[in-house]
Amino acid sequence: MLVTNRRAFMKAAIAGPVVAAFKNPHTALAADPGMTKASLGYYQFALGEFHVTAVCDGVFSLPTDSIATNVEADEKEAYFDAHYIAPDEFKLQLNTLVVDTGQKRILVDTGIGPGKDWAPRAGRLVKSLEGAGIEASSIDTVVLTHCHPDHVGGLEADPAKQFPNANIVLSETELDLWNGPDAASKLPEWATPNLPVVQKVFSTLGDRVQPIKGGADVMTGITVLDTAGHTQGHISLLVASGREQLLITGDPIANIHIAFDKPEWQIMWDHDREKGAKTRRALLERAASDRLLVCGYHYPFPGVGHVVKEEKGFRWLPTDWV
Ligand SMILES: [Zn+2]
């Protein structure tokens, strides 16, 4: 059943091998020869004086039904069928991003991390970074858009050593959400199993964790946008160098079809589903009207492109891979 899968997904997200209940459709393919080598990847481009690298952590799946919770079954099933989306499995890629300002290297989100049986095709961030010639030790700052396991998981195995010279920046609200004394009461039930992992990351990293407010700059040219809804403290980033601007969305716009076509379709994984839908539409409007280059965390790799406004929704225009 779907509910069982949802709960098992979150449990597996925390306990990994301890919880065997979640049977990802890809698990049977775990011995698939060469898949890790075949799926490493990075994509680089210039943004003004900055250099940006989209780095592939891999891909994982969620139950399709969790992506449209406020829609009649007939309507969403017809949509899924028309868009070649499997009824039981919704794929999400994991596009972390390195922004090199010439002075500092910033990594945005850390993927799922290796060795998760619920996501056997994920956890390739460090190898993909190496492929791009980027040592993990050269990262100065890790920005977390939020603390779901597919964004913070890359810090889980060895938080202090994974990016040994980096400070960890996230919103003040997100830090309080997951690290405050009443954290469990503020999270949806499905998210609470992730608390011990996130809290261990923060306790291990100590004063390397640096909360920031919406509207503040991570550093010159990289501004924090408050995009709450997916989580209470979710942030996106607006990166600007010279005349060029890049919007790093995180998860308010979590896929290239439903989120664009039907921004009001609610998502189970948004802590506040109504606010999540409003934030999604507002961010899409801004990206389209300001003609921003956009990086989407869960879009087909490399997840770089533009947003076009249409009559009711929006359309994703991926960039050329050059
Ligand atoms: Zn995500």
Residues whose N, C-alpha, C, O or C-beta is under 5 A from the ligand:
A	BS01	ZN	D150 D251
